[in-house]
Amino acid sequence: MTQPATLEEALASLSGVQQDAVSWDTGALLVLAGPGSGKTRVLTTRIARLLHESPDQAFRVLALTFTNRAADEMRERIERMAPEAEERLFIGTFHAFSADVLRQHGQHLGIKTDFRIYSTDADRGEIARRAIASDKGEAAGLAESDANFLALVDRAKAQLIPSESVAGKFKNAERGERFEAFYAAYDAELAAANALDFDSLVYYAHQVFVRFPALAARYRSAYRYWCVDEFQDTNYAQYNLLKAMAGDSFRDIFAVADDDQIIYQWNGADYRRLDQFRADFDADILQIPTNFRCPPEVVTCANNLIACNLLRSADKKPLIADRNSAAGSSVIEILKFSTDDEEAQGIAQHIADHRKDALGQTAVLARPRRLLQPVADQLMARGIRAQVVVRRDEFQSTSFN
């Protein structure tokens, strides 16, 4: 779908329910928007409208999302519709916003404002090794194998659990005490290196607003409207960062979500957070169920599948297809194979026979890499370039035990 060049064009392109969302003014609103419903267009158009209609005002808009790519796309759309309001907008990930908070106010927690951010496995592994070899690590009897605790450090910070009170979360007391010692030593080495890791950003930004309410009030005054994209993927720390910054009375939060599209459960995302948001902020709800992207056959299959999901809002409306079926084409096919080898050959041949003119729009999805590599090999044998893309290690799920 072509993106509108101006705010006027964007407003004119909206459906009735999309216009209702874009025209929302004050108070909390949860927009339940299904896939292909134009939710990003709704969010960006609302932000552009707020900025365009207040040229003589100084307030800013805060827009938070989960990836830099999504933030860049939203920024590009908004600046195209309201170029005069570029400086009145902060748009970025929760981590980018938290880093900005700490650059300005981290000194209240003893964090130097020129801190570095360590996000790679190599950098964090080096900090873990230093922690184990430090005086604290040696006193606790830490060993090289305790570097495996790094994933649990991330989990603890995502749940806003400080090192001094984490041991009690373990069923095995000895393991809990050992992890607590590693966690404390790891944070001490990060501080010595004037560095923070990704989960520390949200963790300490939350502390800033909890321990210094006047700073939270300053942000509420500067950012009159808050918008959160993909709200269903907020974890405990991110949601409580918003709560701490909002205080007892701020309610102008516009959250766009779809609890059928939660992809960050490994990091603490929970469909019940949508109900929590509605309760904590007295939020109204607006649903945008129309799918403008997929043919009716795909939407029908999605509805039948999603109906089996018990972890979703009870009053969620089914998706509605806006597109017509493509004449003479098979939208959904089921291919059956007896072995993994036959499957890899069959999928590769099917792509070679039917998708050679649309390779850039073709993807093969599987949970384990072991199923993808044989397909890629078979595609390459047929002269079709293929790349296996896997999830980064830092996204692996962990739990306390």
Protein Blocks (a to p, Z undefined) as FASTA:
>chain_A
ZZdfbfklmmmmpcfklmmmmmpcedcddddddehklmmmmmmmmmmmmmmmmmmbcbdc
ddddfbfklmmmmmmmmmmmmmmlmmmcccddfklmmmmmmmmmmmmnopafkbccdfbf
klmmmmmmmmmmmmklmmnopafklmmmmmmmmmmmmnopafklmmmmpfblmlmmmmmm
mmmmmmmmmmmnopacfklmmmmmmmmmmmmmmlmmmmmmmmmbacdehkllpcfklmmm
mmmmnmmmbccbcddddfklccklmnopafklmmmmmmmnopacdddfbcfkbcfklmmm
mmmmmmmpmbbcfklccdddfbdcdehiafbdcdddfbfklmmmmmmmmmmmmmmmmmml
gccddfblklmmmmmmmmmmnopacddddddfklpccddZZ
